[in-house]
């Protein structure tokens, strides 16, 4: 049997969006009734998969959109059977949900305490930072690290102490230690599972980023990060932990002594930078055009009564696709059944390619 993809997209004005906020997303996850079927790290329903489990390292908006698309018919069936109301999701809602899912899975590569202990020693952290007792001047023991549960807050604290650490490394003849996101995850798992710290709650969060752009400029970041170094165009595919580690690795090259972050400011900046990827669907227009034909989209859009998606002035993203799917999906599914077609399965790359094709017609 043939397949068809019927997308009736009503895109929200992207310029009016706020940055993704994981706390808003968490509230929405409960308010929309998602928690009745889906759990997050074991807390919630069991009808659907636990959304806190690892899917892939590259948990992108396109992957989120394709996953939602592929499972939508079965979700609607379960919702009807259980009497769960299907409420609208606008584009801002989708952005906040994505932030919540990402925040709940920042260890998207399994972390290992044994590797973390090894890294903590190899990176010379243990030479100054004791677990319960202070070893070096100005180096608080791990048990007193208030930011231990949040990689970004920890990176913020590390940044603020970077100048002192740089001087100490130079005095000892030690090169500035480079970290990967995996190593930071491993170290945090090791430190949080020590007897003195295992009650520390673990969480990473993004904010609405309202202050992020202003802080990006006032802290002097915008003066250097322009052109090829513009971080807003280099964040796609990176997690908040990736960005935090990148800041640590480049601290010696930046004028860190003149820049100090107050509590929460790094989270604001990184949330602002990270949220840019939500609007960045980098696909192939040519592959998208081929998919649009192979999936028989044109049999309805433009020729079969549905709107011609390429004749509008709307900008399509993974977020608008999810919002439109949730609003008009049951109607699309009915049209698919009327034509005796199958609901297609799409990969993340398929989603990005089709979006590129649709946007090329504007």
WOWO-V818097 format. One record per pair of residues at least 24 apart in sequence whose C-alpha atoms are under 10 Angstrom apart, sorted by the first residue. I is the first residue (numbers start at 0). J is the second residue. D is the distance in whole Angstrom. If there is no record, write none. Layout:
<<I,J,D> <I,J,D>>
//
This chain:
<<0,339,7> <0,340,6> <0,341,7> <1,293,9> <1,294,8> <1,295,8> <1,335,10> <1,338,9> <1,339,8> <1,340,5> <1,341,6> <1,342,9> <1,343,9> <2,293,8> <2,294,6> <2,295,7> <2,296,9> <2,335,8> <2,338,9> <2,339,9> <2,340,5> <2,341,5> <2,342,6> <2,343,6> <2,344,9> <3,291,9> <3,292,9> <3,293,8> <3,294,5> <3,295,5> <3,296,6> <3,297,9> <3,298,8> <3,299,9> <3,331,10> <3,332,10> <3,334,9> <3,335,6> <3,336,10> <3,338,9> <3,339,10> <3,340,6> <3,341,7> <3,342,6> <3,343,6> <3,344,10> <4,290,10> <4,291,8> <4,292,10> <4,293,9> <4,294,6> <4,295,6> <4,296,5> <4,297,9> <4,298,9> <4,299,9> <4,300,9> <4,331,8> <4,332,9> <4,334,10> <4,335,8> <4,340,9> <4,341,9> <4,342,7> <4,343,7> <4,344,9> <4,345,10> <5,291,10> <5,294,9> <5,295,8> <5,296,6> <5,297,9> <5,298,9> <5,299,7> <5,300,7> <5,305,8> <5,324,9> <5,327,10> <5,328,8> <5,330,9> <5,331,6> <5,332,8> <5,334,8> <5,335,8> <5,342,9> <5,343,10> <6,296,8> <6,299,9> <6,300,8> <6,305,8> <6,306,9> <6,307,10> <6,308,8> <6,320,8> <6,323,7> <6,324,7> <6,327,8> <6,328,8> <6,330,10> <6,331,7> <7,299,10> <7,300,8> <7,305,7> <7,306,7> <7,307,9> <7,308,8> <7,320,9> <7,323,6> <7,324,8> <7,326,9> <7,327,7> <7,328,8> <7,330,9> <7,331,8> <8,305,10> <8,306,9> <8,307,10> <8,308,7> <8,313,9> <8,315,8> <8,319,7> <8,320,7> <8,321,9> <8,322,8> <8,323,5> <8,324,8> <8,326,9> <8,327,8> <9,89,9> <9,90,10> <9,308,10> <9,313,8> <9,314,10> <9,315,9> <9,319,7> <9,320,9> <9,322,8> <9,323,6> <9,324,9> <9,326,9> <9,327,9> <10,89,9> <10,90,8> <10,312,10> <10,313,6> <10,314,7> <10,315,7> <10,316,9> <10,318,9> <10,319,5> <10,320,8> <10,321,10> <10,322,8> <10,323,7> <11,89,7> <11,90,6> <11,91,8> <11,313,8> <11,314,9> <11,315,9> <11,318,9> <11,319,7> <11,322,9> <11,323,10> <12,90,9> <12,91,10> <12,313,8> <12,314,8> <12,319,10> <13,90,8> <13,91,9> <13,278,8> <13,313,9> <13,314,8> <13,315,9> <13,316,9> <13,318,10> <13,319,9> <15,91,9> <16,90,8> <16,91,6> <16,92,10> <16,94,9> <16,207,10> <17,91,7> <17,94,9> <17,95,9> <17,206,10> <17,207,6> <17,208,7> <17,209,7> <17,271,9> <17,274,9> <18,91,8> <18,94,8> <18,95,8> <18,98,9> <18,205,9> <18,206,7> <18,207,5> <18,208,5> <18,209,7> <18,211,9> <18,267,10> <18,270,7> <18,271,6> <18,272,9> <18,273,9> <18,274,6> <18,275,8> <18,277,9> <19,91,8> <19,92,9> <19,93,9> <19,94,5> <19,95,5> <19,96,8> <19,97,8> <19,98,6> <19,99,9> <19,204,10> <19,205,7> <19,206,7> <19,207,6> <19,208,7> <19,270,7> <19,271,8> <19,273,9> <19,274,6> <19,275,10> <19,277,9> <20,91,9> <20,92,9> <20,94,8> <20,95,5> <20,96,8> <20,97,9> <20,98,6> <20,99,7> <20,102,10> <20,204,8> <20,205,5> <20,206,5> <20,207,5> <20,208,8> <20,270,8> <20,274,9> <21,94,9> <21,95,6> <21,96,7> <21,97,8> <21,98,5> <21,99,4> <21,100,8> <21,101,8> <21,102,7> <21,103,9> <21,203,9> <21,204,6> <21,205,5> <21,206,7> <21,207,8> <21,270,10> <22,95,8> <22,96,9> <22,98,8> <22,99,7> <22,102,9> <22,204,7> <22,205,8> <22,206,8> <22,207,9> <23,91,10> <23,92,8> <23,94,10> <23,95,6> <23,96,8> <23,98,9> <23,99,8> <23,205,10> <23,206,9> <23,207,9> <24,91,9> <24,92,7> <24,93,8> <24,94,8> <24,95,4> <24,96,4> <24,97,7> <24,98,7> <24,99,5> <24,100,8> <24,102,10> <25,95,8> <25,96,7> <25,97,10> <25,98,9> <25,99,6> <25,100,8> <25,102,10> <25,103,10> <26,95,9> <26,96,9> <26,99,9> <27,88,10> <27,92,7> <27,93,9> <27,95,8> <27,96,7> <27,99,9> <28,92,10> <28,95,9> <28,96,7> <28,99,8> <28,100,10> <30,86,10> <31,83,9> <31,84,8> <31,85,8> <31,86,7> <31,87,9> <31,88,9> <32,78,9> <32,83,7> <32,84,8> <32,85,9> <32,86,9> <33,78,10> <33,83,9> <33,85,10> <35,78,10> <35,81,10> <35,83,9> <36,74,9> <36,77,9> <36,78,9> <36,81,10> <36,83,10> <39,99,10> <39,100,8> <39,103,7> <39,104,9> <40,103,8> <40,104,9> <46,74,10> <46,77,8> <47,73,10> <47,74,8> <47,77,9> <50,100,7> <50,101,10> <50,103,9> <50,104,9> <51,99,10> <51,100,7> <51,101,8> <51,102,9> <51,103,6> <51,104,6> <51,105,9> <51,106,10> <51,107,9> <52,100,10> <52,103,9> <52,104,7> <52,106,10> <52,107,8> <53,103,10> <53,104,7> <53,105,9> <53,106,8> <53,107,5> <53,108,7> <53,109,8> <54,104,9> <54,107,8> <54,108,10> <55,107,7> <55,108,8> <56,104,10> <56,105,9> <56,106,9> <56,107,6> <56,108,6> <56,109,10> <56,236,9> <56,237,9> <56,238,9> <57,107,9> <57,235,10> <57,236,6> <57,237,8> <57,238,8> <58,97,9> <58,100,9> <58,101,7> <58,104,9> <58,105,10> <58,107,8> <58,236,7> <58,237,9> <58,238,8> <58,347,10> <59,97,9> <59,101,9> <59,235,8> <59,236,6> <59,237,9> <59,238,9> <59,276,8> <59,277,8> <59,279,10> <59,280,9> <59,317,9> <59,347,8> <60,93,10> <60,94,9> <60,97,7> <60,98,10> <60,101,10> <60,235,10> <60,236,9> <60,276,8> <60,277,6> <60,278,9> <60,279,9> <60,280,8> <60,316,9> <60,317,6> <60,318,7> <60,321,10> <60,347,8> <60,350,10> <60,351,9> <61,277,9> <61,279,9> <61,280,7> <61,281,9> <61,282,10> <61,316,8> <61,317,5> <61,318,8> <61,320,9> <61,321,10> <61,346,8> <61,347,5> <61,348,7> <61,349,9> <61,350,6> <61,351,6> <61,352,10> <61,354,10> <62,317,9> <62,345,9> <62,346,7> <62,347,4> <62,348,8> <62,349,10> <62,350,8> <62,351,9> <63,93,10> <63,96,10> <63,97,7> <63,100,9> <63,317,8> <63,318,9> <63,321,9> <63,346,10> <63,347,8> <63,350,10> <64,93,10> <64,97,10> <64,316,9> <64,317,6> <64,318,7> <64,319,9> <64,320,7> <64,321,6> <64,322,9> <64,324,9> <64,345,9> <64,346,9> <64,347,7> <64,350,7> <64,351,9> <65,317,8> <65,320,9> <65,321,9> <65,344,8> <65,345,6> <65,346,6> <65,347,5> <65,348,9> <65,349,8> <65,350,6> <65,351,9> <66,321,10> <66,344,9> <66,345,8> <66,346,8> <66,347,8> <67,320,10> <67,321,7> <67,324,9> <67,325,9> <67,345,10> <68,320,9> <68,321,7> <68,324,7> <68,325,9> <68,328,9> <68,342,9> <68,343,9> <68,344,8> <68,345,7> <68,346,10> <68,350,9> <69,342,8> <69,343,7> <69,344,5> <69,345,7> <69,346,9> <70,342,10> <70,344,9> <71,324,8> <71,325,8> <71,328,8> <71,329,9> <71,332,9> <71,342,10> <72,328,8> <72,329,8> <72,332,7> <72,342,8> <75,325,10> <75,328,9> <75,329,8> <76,329,10> <85,325,8> <85,326,9> <86,325,8> <86,326,8> <87,322,8> <87,323,9> <87,324,10> <87,325,7> <87,326,6> <87,327,9> <88,319,10> <88,321,8> <88,322,5> <88,323,8> <88,324,9> <88,325,7> <88,326,7> <89,318,9> <89,319,8> <89,321,9> <89,322,5> <89,323,8> <89,325,9> <89,326,9> <90,316,9> <90,317,9> <90,318,6> <90,319,6> <90,320,9> <90,321,8> <90,322,6> <90,323,9> <91,318,8> <91,319,9> <91,322,9> <92,318,9> <92,322,8> <93,317,9> <93,318,6> <93,319,8> <93,320,10> <93,321,7> <93,322,7> <93,325,10> <94,274,9> <94,277,7> <94,278,10> <94,317,10> <94,318,7> <94,319,9> <94,321,10> <94,322,10> <95,205,9> <95,206,9> <95,207,9> <97,277,9> <97,318,9> <98,204,8> <98,205,7> <98,206,9> <98,270,9> <98,273,10> <98,274,9> <98,277,10> <99,203,9> <99,204,8> <99,205,8> <101,203,9> <101,204,9> <101,205,9> <101,238,8> <101,239,9> <102,202,7> <102,203,5> <102,204,5> <102,205,7> <102,238,9> <102,239,8> <102,240,10> <103,201,10> <103,202,7> <103,203,7> <103,204,8> <104,202,9> <104,203,9> <104,238,10> <105,149,10> <105,150,9> <105,180,10> <105,184,8> <105,202,8> <105,203,7> <105,204,9> <105,238,7> <105,239,8> <105,240,7> <105,241,10> <106,180,9> <106,181,8> <106,183,10> <106,184,6> <106,185,9> <106,188,9> <106,203,10> <106,238,10> <106,240,9> <107,181,9> <107,184,9> <107,238,9> <108,180,9> <108,181,7> <108,184,8> <108,185,10> <109,181,8> <109,184,8> <109,185,8> <109,188,10> <110,181,7> <110,182,8> <110,183,9> <110,184,6> <110,185,5> <110,186,8> <110,187,9> <110,188,7> <110,189,9> <111,181,9> <111,182,9> <111,184,8> <111,185,5> <111,186,8> <111,187,9> <111,188,7> <111,189,7> <112,184,9> <112,185,6> <112,186,7> <112,187,8> <112,188,5> <112,189,4> <112,190,8> <112,191,9> <112,192,8> <112,193,10> <113,185,8> <113,186,9> <113,188,9> <113,189,7> <114,181,10> <114,182,8> <114,184,10> <114,185,6> <114,186,7> <114,188,9> <114,189,8> <115,181,9> <115,182,7> <115,183,8> <115,184,8> <115,185,4> <115,186,4> <115,187,7> <115,188,7> <115,189,5> <115,190,8> <116,182,10> <116,185,8> <116,186,6> <116,187,9> <116,188,9> <116,189,6> <116,190,8> <117,182,10> <117,185,9> <117,186,8> <117,189,9> <118,178,9> <118,182,7> <118,183,9> <118,185,8> <118,186,7> <118,189,10> <119,182,9> <119,183,9> <119,185,9> <119,186,6> <119,187,9> <119,189,9> <119,190,9> <120,186,10> <121,176,9> <122,173,10> <122,174,10> <122,175,9> <122,176,6> <122,177,8> <122,178,8> <123,168,9> <123,173,9> <123,175,10> <123,176,8> <124,176,9> <127,164,10> <127,167,10> <130,190,8> <130,193,8> <130,194,10> <130,195,8> <130,196,9> <131,194,10> <131,195,7> <131,196,9> <135,167,10> <137,163,9> <137,164,10> <138,163,10> <138,164,9> <141,190,7> <141,191,9> <141,193,10> <141,195,9> <141,196,8> <142,190,9> <142,191,9> <142,193,9> <142,194,9> <142,195,6> <142,196,6> <142,197,10> <142,199,10> <143,195,9> <143,196,9> <144,196,9> <144,199,10> <145,199,9> <146,199,9> <146,200,10> <146,201,10> <147,187,7> <147,188,10> <147,190,8> <147,191,7> <147,196,9> <147,199,7> <147,200,8> <147,201,8> <147,202,10> <148,187,8> <148,188,9> <148,190,9> <148,191,7> <148,196,10> <148,197,10> <148,198,10> <148,199,6> <148,200,6> <148,201,4> <148,202,6> <148,203,8> <149,187,9> <149,199,10> <149,200,9> <149,201,6> <149,202,5> <149,203,5> <149,204,8> <149,240,9> <150,180,9> <150,183,8> <150,184,8> <150,187,8> <150,201,9> <150,202,8> <150,203,7> <150,204,10> <150,239,9> <150,240,6> <150,241,10> <150,243,7> <150,244,9> <150,266,10> <151,202,10> <151,203,7> <151,204,9> <151,205,10> <151,239,7> <151,240,7> <151,241,10> <151,242,9> <151,243,6> <151,244,9> <151,263,9> <151,264,10> <151,265,7> <151,266,6> <151,269,9> <152,203,9> <152,204,10> <152,243,9> <152,262,8> <152,263,7> <152,264,9> <152,265,8> <152,266,7> <153,183,10> <153,187,9> <153,243,9> <154,183,9> <154,240,9> <154,242,10> <154,243,6> <154,244,7> <154,245,10> <154,246,8> <154,247,7> <154,265,8> <154,266,10> <155,243,8> <155,246,9> <155,247,9> <155,259,9> <155,260,7> <155,261,8> <155,262,8> <155,263,8> <155,264,8> <155,265,6> <155,266,8> <156,259,9> <156,260,8> <156,261,9> <156,262,9> <156,265,10> <157,246,10> <157,247,7> <157,250,10> <158,243,10> <158,246,8> <158,247,6> <158,248,10> <158,250,7> <158,251,10> <158,255,7> <158,256,9> <158,258,9> <158,259,8> <158,260,8> <158,265,10> <159,250,10> <159,255,8> <159,256,8> <159,257,10> <159,258,8> <159,259,6> <159,260,7> <159,261,9> <160,255,9> <160,256,9> <160,259,9> <161,247,8> <161,250,7> <161,251,8> <161,255,7> <161,256,8> <161,259,10> <162,250,9> <162,251,8> <162,254,9> <162,255,7> <162,256,6> <162,257,9> <163,256,9> <165,250,9> <165,251,7> <175,247,10> <175,248,8> <175,249,10> <175,250,9> <175,251,8> <176,247,9> <176,248,7> <177,244,9> <177,245,9> <177,247,8> <177,248,5> <177,249,9> <178,241,10> <178,244,6> <178,245,8> <178,247,8> <178,248,7> <179,240,9> <179,241,8> <179,243,10> <179,244,6> <179,245,8> <179,247,10> <179,248,9> <180,237,10> <180,238,9> <180,239,9> <180,240,6> <180,241,5> <180,242,9> <180,243,8> <180,244,6> <180,245,9> <181,240,9> <181,241,9> <181,244,10> <182,244,9> <183,240,8> <183,241,9> <183,243,10> <183,244,8> <184,240,8> <203,239,8> <203,240,9> <203,266,9> <204,239,9> <204,266,8> <204,270,9> <205,239,8> <205,266,7> <205,267,8> <205,268,10> <205,269,8> <205,270,5> <205,271,9> <205,273,9> <205,274,9> <206,263,9> <206,266,7> <206,267,6> <206,268,9> <206,269,9> <206,270,6> <206,271,8> <206,274,10> <207,266,10> <207,267,8> <207,270,7> <207,271,8> <207,274,9> <208,264,10> <208,266,8> <208,267,5> <208,268,7> <208,269,8> <208,270,6> <208,271,5> <208,272,9> <208,273,10> <208,274,8> <209,267,7> <209,268,9> <209,270,9> <209,271,8> <210,264,8> <210,266,10> <210,267,6> <210,268,7> <210,270,10> <210,271,8> <211,264,8> <211,265,8> <211,266,8> <211,267,5> <211,268,4> <211,269,7> <211,270,7> <211,271,5> <211,272,8> <212,267,8> <212,268,7> <212,269,10> <212,270,10> <212,271,6> <212,272,8> <213,267,10> <213,268,9> <213,271,10> <214,260,10> <214,264,7> <214,265,9> <214,267,8> <214,268,7> <214,271,10> <215,264,10> <215,265,9> <215,267,9> <215,268,6> <215,269,9> <215,271,9> <215,272,9> <216,268,10> <217,258,10> <218,255,10> <218,257,9> <218,258,6> <218,259,8> <218,260,9> <218,268,10> <219,254,9> <219,257,10> <219,258,8> <220,253,9> <220,258,10> <220,268,10> <223,253,9> <229,272,10> <230,269,10> <230,272,7> <230,273,9> <230,275,9> <231,269,10> <231,271,8> <231,272,5> <231,273,8> <231,274,9> <231,275,6> <231,276,8> <232,272,9> <232,273,10> <232,275,8> <232,276,8> <232,279,9> <233,272,9> <233,273,9> <233,275,9> <233,276,9> <234,269,10> <234,272,7> <234,273,6> <234,274,9> <234,275,7> <234,276,6> <234,277,10> <234,279,9> <235,272,9> <235,273,7> <235,274,9> <235,275,7> <235,276,4> <235,277,8> <235,278,9> <235,279,7> <235,280,9> <235,281,9> <236,273,9> <236,276,7> <236,277,10> <236,279,10> <237,272,10> <237,273,7> <237,276,8> <238,269,10> <238,270,10> <238,273,7> <238,274,10> <238,276,10> <239,266,9> <239,269,7> <239,270,7> <239,272,9> <239,273,7> <239,274,10> <240,269,9> <241,269,10> <241,273,10> <242,269,7> <242,270,10> <242,272,9> <242,273,8> <243,269,7> <277,316,8> <277,317,8> <277,318,7> <278,314,9> <278,315,9> <278,316,6> <278,317,8> <278,318,8> <278,319,10> <279,315,10> <279,316,7> <279,317,9> <279,351,9> <280,315,9> <280,316,6> <280,317,7> <280,318,10> <280,347,10> <280,348,9> <280,350,9> <280,351,5> <280,352,8> <280,353,10> <280,354,7> <280,355,7> <281,316,10> <281,348,9> <281,350,10> <281,351,6> <281,352,7> <281,354,8> <281,355,7> <282,347,10> <282,348,7> <282,349,8> <282,350,8> <282,351,5> <282,352,4> <282,353,7> <282,354,7> <282,355,5> <282,356,8> <283,348,9> <283,349,9> <283,351,7> <283,352,5> <283,353,8> <283,354,9> <283,355,6> <283,356,7> <284,351,9> <284,352,6> <284,353,7> <284,354,8> <284,355,5> <284,356,4> <284,357,8> <284,358,9> <284,359,7> <284,360,10> <285,352,8> <285,353,9> <285,355,9> <285,356,7> <285,359,10> <286,348,10> <286,349,8> <286,351,10> <286,352,6> <286,353,7> <286,355,9> <286,356,8> <287,348,9> <287,349,7> <287,350,8> <287,351,8> <287,352,4> <287,353,4> <287,354,7> <287,355,7> <287,356,5> <287,357,8> <288,352,8> <288,353,7> <288,354,10> <288,355,9> <288,356,6> <288,357,8> <288,359,10> <289,352,9> <289,353,9> <289,356,9> <290,345,10> <290,349,7> <290,350,9> <290,352,8> <290,353,7> <290,356,9> <291,349,10> <291,352,9> <291,353,7> <291,354,10> <291,356,8> <291,357,9> <294,341,10> <294,342,10> <294,343,7> <294,344,10> <294,345,10> <295,340,10> <299,331,10> <299,334,9> <299,335,10> <305,331,10> <307,357,10> <308,357,7> <308,358,9> <308,360,9> <308,361,9> <309,356,8> <309,357,5> <309,358,7> <309,359,8> <309,360,5> <309,361,6> <310,357,9> <310,358,10> <310,360,7> <310,361,7> <311,357,9> <311,358,9> <311,360,8> <311,361,7> <312,358,9> <312,360,9> <312,361,6> <313,357,9> <313,358,8> <313,361,7> <314,354,9> <314,355,10> <314,357,8> <314,358,6> <314,359,10> <314,361,8> <315,351,10> <315,353,10> <315,354,6> <315,355,8> <315,356,10> <315,357,7> <315,358,6> <316,350,9> <316,351,8> <316,353,10> <316,354,6> <316,355,9> <316,357,10> <316,358,9> <317,347,9> <317,350,7> <317,351,7> <317,354,8> <319,354,10> <320,350,9> <320,354,9>>
//
